[in-house]
Amino acid sequence: GKIKGDITLSGNLIVGEEGSIKGNVKADSISLSGIIEGNITAVSQLHLTPTSKLIGDIDVKNIIVDEGAVFHGNCKMEVAEAAVTKE
């Protein structure tokens, strides 16, 4: 299907190969095989499959990018506070 508008949900979002979203997306975990034109916030994980196309910025904890995926934008990854060392 095709969606025009922002999506916010507490759960997982799966966008299939034929799916497209024009808008910002926020979810716990996102698996993208279609197209998103907008910014993404994934609380847990974002998976860009080989057929995915993402035009927008990413704010995520973990990201998986398969070979063939297209991504045009900026990516900001959260760092766990325990992993940050102070000098």
C-alpha positions in Angstrom: 0.0 0.0 0.0 0.9 3.7 -0.2 0.6 6.1 2.8 1.0 9.8 2.7 1.5 11.2 6.2 3.4 10.6 9.4 3.2 7.3 11.2 3.9 6.9 15.0 3.3 3.6 16.7 4.5 1.6 19.7 5.4 -1.6 18.0 7.1 -3.0 14.9 6.5 -1.7 11.4 7.1 -3.8 8.3 7.1 -2.1 4.9 6.9 -4.6 2.1 8.5 -4.4 -1.4 5.4 -2.7 -2.9 4.9 -0.4 0.1 5.7 3.3 0.1 5.4 6.0 2.7 5.8 9.8 2.2 6.1 11.1 5.7 8.0 10.7 9.0 8.0 7.3 10.7 8.5 6.5 14.4 8.3 2.9 15.7 10.1 0.5 18.0 11.6 -1.5 15.2 11.3 -1.0 11.4 12.0 -3.4 8.6 12.0 -1.7 5.2 11.8 -3.5 1.8 9.9 -0.7 0.0 10.3 3.1 -0.1 10.2 5.7 2.6 10.6 9.4 1.8 10.8 11.0 5.3 12.7 10.9 8.5 12.9 7.7 10.6 13.1 7.2 14.3 13.5 3.6 15.4 13.7 3.1 19.2 15.3 -0.4 18.8 16.4 -1.4 15.2 16.1 -0.4 11.6 16.7 -3.1 8.9 17.1 -1.9 5.3 16.7 -4.9 3.0 18.2 -5.2 -0.5 15.0 -3.8 -2.2 14.7 -0.8 0.2 15.0 2.9 -0.7 15.2 5.5 2.1 15.3 9.2 1.4 15.6 11.0 4.8 17.4 11.1 8.1 17.7 8.3 10.6 17.7 8.4 14.4 18.2 4.8 15.6 19.8 2.6 18.2 20.8 -0.3 15.9 20.9 -0.4 12.1 21.3 -3.2 9.6 21.9 -2.3 5.9 21.8 -5.2 3.4 23.8 -5.0 0.1 21.7 -3.3 -2.5 19.8 -1.0 -0.1 19.6 2.7 -1.1 19.9 5.3 1.7 20.3 9.1 1.1 20.4 11.2 4.3 22.1 11.4 7.7 22.2 8.8 10.4 22.4 9.4 14.1 22.9 6.4 16.3 22.2 6.4 20.1 25.1 5.4 22.3 24.4 3.6 25.5 25.6 5.7 28.5 27.5 2.7 29.8 29.5 2.6 26.6 30.6 6.2 26.8 33.8 6.7 28.8 34.5 10.0 30.4 38.1 11.2 30.6 
